Amino acid sequence: MAYAQGSVVIAPATFREGLRPYLVVSNAERPFYGDRYTVAVITSTERPTAVRVTADTLTEGTLKTDPSYVSPWSLHVFPDEEITKRVAQLDDDTMKQVADVIHDLTRVQ
């Protein structure tokens, strides 16, 4: 089963031990879709340009911390086999906000 864009998944933490939540930011147009996913870190720490995630912005599931924050500058790629499970789905409006911030942070100036 492929994880849709906007899925909140659990995978290994990249800078510490254990697991953490990530937001799938890639879509079905990504090369190797279903085998690899581009994801953004979800954290409990609010920072400038972070996108706020609350129970109201999830269409399914929950996160342990409410609110949580997507860090659009912290992108990683995980193979499907490293993703433990899907725990939630972000609504389209908030997903568009995340995509807009990623675009702003990667735009050629």
Protein Blocks (a to p, Z undefined) as FASTA:
>chain_A
ZZdehiacddddfkbgcddddddfbdfklghihjaccdddddfbdcehiacddfklpcgd
cdfbdcddddfklccdddfklpmbdcbdcdfklmmmmmmmmmmmmccZZ
